[in-house]
Amino acid sequence: MQARVYRAGYFFPPKEYPQDRKNQRSATLGVVDNIMTPVLKCVLPASYTPTENLGTFALELAKGRWPDKDFYRNADMQVLVKEVE
């Protein structure tokens, strides 16, 4: 077994899953998330991670797809997930 560290940036469940969005954070933080998601996607795209990409990255990492590193930043994850798609 090998430990890996991945530092996801900002993430929040997509609009396709309203129940998940509602149960993740309080109503106030939900409003903040609805404002911050588009802002971060435009201003700091390397800091935003779609939850689907986060899940894909975690599964592929666990399967040993990228054995050469032990630490992955958000920008690294975004590049590597594009290889899978």
DSSP file (Angstrom, degrees, kcal/mol; ACC not computed):
  #  RESIDUE AA STRUCTURE BP1 BP2  ACC     N-H-->O    O-->H-N    N-H-->O    O-->H-N    TCO  KAPPA ALPHA  PHI   PSI    X-CA   Y-CA   Z-CA
    1    1 A M              0   0    0      0, 0.0     2,-0.4     0, 0.0     0, 0.0   0.000 360.0 360.0 360.0 139.7    0.0    0.0    0.0
    2    2 A Q        -     0   0    0      2,-0.0     2,-0.3    68,-0.0     0, 0.0  -0.988 360.0-133.6-129.6 132.0    1.3    3.4   -0.9
    3    3 A A        -     0   0    0     -2,-0.4     2,-0.3     2,-0.0     0, 0.0  -0.622  23.3-173.8 -84.0 141.0    0.1    6.8    0.5
    4    4 A R        -     0   0    0     -2,-0.3     2,-0.5     2,-0.0    67,-0.2  -0.968  13.0-147.3-131.6 149.1   -0.6    9.6   -1.9
    5    5 A V  E     +a   71   0A   0     65,-3.0    67,-2.4    -2,-0.3     2,-0.4  -0.972  15.7 178.5-118.0 126.5   -1.5   13.2   -1.2
    6    6 A Y  E     -a   72   0A   0     -2,-0.5     2,-1.0    65,-0.2    67,-0.2  -0.993  15.6-154.1-130.0 130.5   -3.7   15.2   -3.5
    7    7 A R  E     -a   73   0A   0     65,-3.0    67,-0.5    -2,-0.4    70,-0.1  -0.793  14.1-162.6-105.6  92.7   -4.7   18.8   -2.8
    8    8 A A        -     0   0    0     -2,-1.0     3,-0.1    65,-0.1    66,-0.1  -0.439   8.8-141.5 -71.3 147.1   -7.9   19.6   -4.4
    9    9 A G        -     0   0    0      1,-0.3     2,-0.2    37,-0.1    39,-0.2   0.249  57.8 -29.3 -81.7-145.8   -8.8   23.2   -4.8
   10   10 A Y  B    S+b   48   0B   0     37,-2.7    39,-2.6    27,-0.0     2,-0.3  -0.527  70.4 169.0 -72.0 133.8  -12.3   24.5   -4.4
   11   11 A F        +     0   0    0     -2,-0.2    37,-0.0    37,-0.2    26,-0.0  -0.995  12.8 171.2-147.0 152.4  -15.1   22.0   -5.2
   12   12 A F        -     0   0    0     37,-0.3    39,-0.5    -2,-0.3     9,-0.1  -0.969  46.1 -87.1-155.4 142.7  -18.8   21.8   -4.8
   13   13 A P        -     0   0    0      0, 0.0    11,-0.0     0, 0.0    -2,-0.0  -0.234  52.3-110.0 -56.7 141.7  -21.4   19.4   -6.2
   14   14 A P    >   -     0   0    0      0, 0.0     3,-1.9     0, 0.0     7,-0.3  -0.166  27.4-102.4 -70.4 167.1  -22.7   20.3   -9.6
   15   15 A K  T 3  S+     0   0    0      1,-0.3     6,-0.0     5,-0.1     5,-0.0   0.695 114.5  75.7 -63.7 -19.2  -26.2   21.6  -10.3
   16   16 A E  T 3  S+     0   0    0      1,-0.3    -1,-0.3     2,-0.1     0, 0.0   0.663  96.9  49.6 -66.3 -14.7  -27.1   18.1  -11.7
   17   17 A Y    <>  +     0   0    0     -3,-1.9     4,-2.1     1,-0.1     3,-0.3  -0.637  64.5 165.7-124.3  72.8  -27.2   16.9   -8.0
   18   18 A P  H  > S+     0   0    0      0, 0.0     4,-2.3     0, 0.0     5,-0.2   0.832  75.7  56.0 -61.8 -33.0  -29.4   19.4   -6.1
   19   19 A Q  H  > S+     0   0    0      2,-0.2     4,-1.8     1,-0.2     5,-0.1   0.908 108.6  47.5 -66.6 -39.3  -29.8   17.1   -3.1
   20   20 A D  H  > S+     0   0    0     -3,-0.3     4,-1.1     2,-0.2    -1,-0.2   0.916 111.5  50.9 -65.7 -41.7  -26.0   16.8   -2.7
   21   21 A R  H  X S+     0   0    0     -4,-2.1     4,-0.9    -7,-0.3     3,-0.5   0.917 111.0  48.9 -60.4 -42.8  -25.6   20.6   -3.0
   22   22 A K  H  < S+     0   0    0     -4,-2.3    -1,-0.2     1,-0.2    -2,-0.2   0.843 114.6  44.1 -67.5 -34.1  -28.3   21.2   -0.4
   23   23 A N  H  < S+     0   0    0     -4,-1.8    -1,-0.2    -5,-0.2    -2,-0.2   0.545 101.0  68.5 -91.0  -7.6  -26.8   18.7    2.1
   24   24 A Q  H  < S+     0   0    0     -4,-1.1     2,-0.3    -3,-0.5    -1,-0.2   0.898 110.3   4.3 -78.9 -41.0  -23.1   19.7    1.7
   25   25 A R  S  < S-     0   0    0     -4,-0.9    -1,-0.1     1,-0.1     5,-0.0  -0.890  84.5 -84.1-141.2 167.2  -23.2   23.2    3.3
   26   26 A S     >  -     0   0    0     -2,-0.3     4,-2.2     1,-0.1     5,-0.2  -0.166  49.6-101.1 -65.7 168.2  -25.6   25.6    5.0
   27   27 A A  H  > S+     0   0    0      1,-0.2     4,-1.9     2,-0.2     5,-0.1   0.885 123.4  52.1 -60.3 -39.6  -27.9   27.8    3.0
   28   28 A T  H  > S+     0   0    0      1,-0.2     4,-2.0     2,-0.2    -1,-0.2   0.939 111.8  44.4 -63.6 -47.3  -25.6   30.8    3.5
   29   29 A L  H  > S+     0   0    0      1,-0.2     4,-2.8     2,-0.2    -1,-0.2   0.821 108.6  59.5 -67.7 -29.3  -22.5   28.9    2.3
   30   30 A G  H  X S+     0   0    0     -4,-2.2     4,-2.2     2,-0.2    -1,-0.2   0.899 105.5  48.1 -62.7 -40.5  -24.6   27.5   -0.6
   31   31 A V  H  X S+     0   0    0     -4,-1.9     4,-1.3     2,-0.2    -2,-0.2   0.926 112.0  49.3 -64.3 -44.6  -25.3   31.0   -1.8
   32   32 A V  H  X S+     0   0    0     -4,-2.0     4,-3.2     1,-0.2     3,-0.4   0.916 110.6  51.2 -60.2 -43.1  -21.5   31.8   -1.5
   33   33 A D  H  X S+     0   0    0     -4,-2.8     4,-2.5     1,-0.2    -1,-0.2   0.894 106.1  54.2 -61.8 -40.5  -20.7   28.7   -3.4
   34   34 A N  H  < S+     0   0    0     -4,-2.2    -1,-0.2     1,-0.2    -2,-0.2   0.788 115.9  40.0 -65.6 -26.3  -23.2   29.6   -6.2
   35   35 A I  H  X S+     0   0    0     -4,-1.3     4,-1.2    -3,-0.4    -2,-0.2   0.872 116.9  48.0 -85.2 -42.7  -21.4   33.0   -6.5
   36   36 A M  H  X S+     0   0    0     -4,-3.2     4,-3.3     1,-0.2     5,-0.3   0.831  98.4  67.8 -72.2 -33.8  -17.8   31.7   -6.1
   37   37 A T  H  X S+     0   0    0     -4,-2.5     4,-2.3     1,-0.2    -1,-0.2   0.948 106.5  37.8 -55.9 -55.4  -18.0   28.8   -8.6
   38   38 A P  H  > S+     0   0    0      0, 0.0     4,-1.5     0, 0.0    -1,-0.2   0.873 117.0  53.4 -65.8 -33.0  -18.3   30.9  -11.7
   39   39 A V  H  X S+     0   0    0     -4,-1.2     4,-3.3     2,-0.2     5,-0.4   0.955 112.1  43.4 -64.2 -49.1  -15.9   33.5  -10.3
   40   40 A L  H  X S+     0   0    0     -4,-3.3     4,-1.3     1,-0.2     7,-0.3   0.883 109.6  57.0 -64.9 -38.2  -13.2   30.9   -9.6
   41   41 A K  H  < S+     0   0    0     -4,-2.3    -1,-0.2    -5,-0.3    -2,-0.2   0.849 118.7  33.1 -61.3 -32.8  -13.7   29.2  -12.9
   42   42 A C  H  < S+     0   0    0     -4,-1.5    -2,-0.2    -3,-0.3    -1,-0.2   0.899 129.0  32.0 -88.3 -46.5  -13.0   32.4  -14.7
   43   43 A V  H  < S+     0   0    0     -4,-3.3    -3,-0.2     1,-0.2    -2,-0.1   0.910 136.3  15.5 -83.8 -44.9  -10.4   34.2  -12.5
   44   44 A L    ><  +     0   0    0     -4,-1.3     3,-2.1    -5,-0.4     4,-0.5  -0.588  66.1 166.4-129.5  69.6   -8.5   31.2  -11.0
   45   45 A P  G >  S+     0   0    0      0, 0.0     3,-0.9     0, 0.0    -1,-0.1   0.778  74.5  62.9 -61.3 -26.1   -9.3   28.1  -13.1
   46   46 A A  G 3  S+     0   0    0      1,-0.2    32,-0.1    -3,-0.1   -37,-0.1   0.656 100.7  54.5 -72.1 -13.1   -6.4   26.1  -11.6
   47   47 A S  G <  S+     0   0    0     -3,-2.1   -37,-2.7    -7,-0.3     2,-0.4   0.537  93.2  82.0 -96.5  -7.0   -8.1   26.4   -8.2
   48   48 A Y  B <   -b   10   0B   0     -3,-0.9   -37,-0.2    -4,-0.5   -11,-0.0  -0.845  55.3-174.2-103.7 133.3  -11.5   25.0   -9.2
   49   49 A T        -     0   0    0    -39,-2.6   -37,-0.3    -2,-0.4     2,-0.1  -0.970  22.2-134.4-126.4 115.6  -12.0   21.2   -9.5
   50   50 A P    >>  -     0   0    0      0, 0.0     4,-2.0     0, 0.0     3,-0.5  -0.456  24.4-125.0 -61.4 140.4  -15.3   19.7  -10.8
   51   51 A T  H 3> S+     0   0    0    -39,-0.5     4,-2.4     1,-0.3     5,-0.2   0.823 110.3  59.4 -61.3 -30.2  -16.3   16.9   -8.4
   52   52 A E  H 3> S+     0   0    0      1,-0.2     4,-2.4     2,-0.2    -1,-0.3   0.914 106.9  46.8 -63.3 -40.9  -16.5   14.5  -11.3
   53   53 A N  H <> S+     0   0    0     -3,-0.5     4,-2.8     2,-0.2    -2,-0.2   0.878 109.6  53.8 -67.4 -37.7  -12.8   15.2  -12.0
   54   54 A L  H  X S+     0   0    0     -4,-2.0     4,-2.4     2,-0.2    -2,-0.2   0.926 111.2  45.7 -62.5 -44.6  -11.9   14.8   -8.4
   55   55 A G  H  X S+     0   0    0     -4,-2.4     4,-2.3     2,-0.2    -2,-0.2   0.918 113.4  49.2 -64.1 -44.4  -13.6   11.4   -8.3
   56   56 A T  H  X S+     0   0    0     -4,-2.4     4,-2.6     1,-0.2     5,-0.2   0.926 112.1  48.7 -60.7 -45.2  -11.9   10.3  -11.5
   57   57 A F  H  X S+     0   0    0     -4,-2.8     4,-2.7     1,-0.2     5,-0.2   0.935 110.7  50.0 -61.4 -46.6   -8.5   11.4  -10.3
   58   58 A A  H  X S+     0   0    0     -4,-2.4     4,-2.1     1,-0.2    -1,-0.2   0.903 113.4  46.0 -61.1 -42.2   -8.9    9.6   -7.0
   59   59 A L  H  X S+     0   0    0     -4,-2.3     4,-1.7     2,-0.2    -1,-0.2   0.929 114.3  46.6 -67.3 -44.9   -9.9    6.3   -8.6
   60   60 A E  H  <>S+     0   0    0     -4,-2.6     5,-2.5     1,-0.2     4,-0.3   0.882 112.3  51.2 -65.8 -37.3   -7.2    6.4  -11.3
   61   61 A L  H ><5S+     0   0    0     -4,-2.7     3,-1.3    -5,-0.2    -1,-0.2   0.915 109.0  50.7 -64.2 -43.1   -4.6    7.3   -8.6
   62   62 A A  H 3<5S+     0   0    0     -4,-2.1    -1,-0.2     1,-0.3    -2,-0.2   0.826 106.3  55.7 -64.4 -31.4   -5.8    4.4   -6.5
   63   63 A K  T 3<5S-     0   0    0     -4,-1.7    -1,-0.3    -5,-0.1    -2,-0.2   0.531 121.0-110.2 -78.6  -5.4   -5.5    2.0   -9.5
   64   64 A G  T < 5 +     0   0    0     -3,-1.3    -3,-0.2    -4,-0.3    -2,-0.1   0.725  69.6 144.2  87.9  22.8   -1.8    3.1   -9.9
   65   65 A R  S   <S+     0   0    0     -5,-2.5    -4,-0.2     1,-0.3    -3,-0.1   0.864  76.7  31.6 -64.2 -36.6   -2.2    5.1  -13.1
   66   66 A W    >   +     0   0    0     -6,-0.2     3,-0.7    -5,-0.1    -1,-0.3  -0.721  68.4 160.1-123.0  80.2    0.4    7.8  -12.0
   67   67 A P  T 3   +     0   0    0      0, 0.0    -1,-0.1     0, 0.0    -2,-0.1   0.537  56.7  79.9 -80.8  -4.8    3.0    6.0   -9.8
   68   68 A D  T 3  S+     0   0    0      2,-0.0     2,-0.3     0, 0.0    -2,-0.0   0.628  90.3  47.4 -82.9 -11.9    5.8    8.5  -10.2
   69   69 A K    <   -     0   0    0     -3,-0.7     3,-0.1     1,-0.1    -3,-0.1  -0.894  48.6-166.4-128.5 157.7    4.6   11.1   -7.7
   70   70 A D  S    S+     0   0    0     -2,-0.3   -65,-3.0     1,-0.2     2,-0.4   0.481  80.6  52.3-113.5 -10.3    3.3   11.2   -4.1
   71   71 A F  E     -a    5   0A   0    -67,-0.2     2,-0.4   -65,-0.0   -65,-0.2  -0.994  61.8-175.2-134.1 128.4    2.0   14.7   -4.1
   72   72 A Y  E     -a    6   0A   0    -67,-2.4   -65,-3.0    -2,-0.4     2,-0.1  -0.983  10.6-152.8-128.3 124.2   -0.5   16.3   -6.6
   73   73 A R  E  >  -a    7   0A   0     -2,-0.4     4,-2.3   -67,-0.2     5,-0.2  -0.436  36.5-101.2 -84.9 167.0   -1.6   19.9   -6.7
   74   74 A N  H  > S+     0   0    0    -67,-0.5     4,-2.1     1,-0.2     5,-0.2   0.902 123.0  51.4 -57.3 -45.1   -5.0   20.9   -8.1
   75   75 A A  H  > S+     0   0    0      1,-0.2     4,-1.7     2,-0.2    -1,-0.2   0.881 109.0  52.2 -62.3 -37.5   -3.4   22.1  -11.4
   76   76 A D  H  > S+     0   0    0      1,-0.2     4,-2.5     2,-0.2    -1,-0.2   0.924 107.8  51.9 -62.3 -44.5   -1.6   18.7  -11.7
   77   77 A M  H  X S+     0   0    0     -4,-2.3     4,-2.6     1,-0.2     5,-0.2   0.900 106.5  53.3 -60.2 -41.7   -4.9   16.8  -11.2
   78   78 A Q  H  X S+     0   0    0     -4,-2.1     4,-1.2     1,-0.2    -1,-0.2   0.903 111.0  46.1 -62.7 -40.8   -6.6   18.8  -13.9
   79   79 A V  H  X S+     0   0    0     -4,-1.7     4,-0.7     1,-0.2     3,-0.2   0.930 114.6  47.0 -66.3 -45.6   -3.9   18.0  -16.5
   80   80 A L  H >X S+     0   0    0     -4,-2.5     3,-0.8     1,-0.2     4,-0.8   0.858 106.9  56.3 -68.2 -35.9   -3.8   14.3  -15.6
   81   81 A V  H >X S+     0   0    0     -4,-2.6     4,-1.5     1,-0.2     3,-0.7   0.839  98.5  62.6 -65.4 -31.7   -7.6   13.8  -15.6
   82   82 A K  H 3< S+     0   0    0     -4,-1.2    -1,-0.2     1,-0.2    -2,-0.2   0.810  96.6  59.6 -63.1 -28.7   -7.6   15.2  -19.2
   83   83 A E  H << S+     0   0    0     -3,-0.8    -1,-0.2    -4,-0.7    -2,-0.2   0.842 105.5  48.7 -64.7 -33.2   -5.5   12.1  -20.2
   84   84 A V  H <<        0   0    0     -4,-0.8    -2,-0.2    -3,-0.7    -1,-0.2   0.844 360.0 360.0 -76.8 -35.6   -8.2    9.8  -18.9
   85   85 A E     <        0   0    0     -4,-1.5    -1,-0.2     0, 0.0    -2,-0.1   0.480 360.0 360.0 -67.5 360.0  -11.1   11.5  -20.8
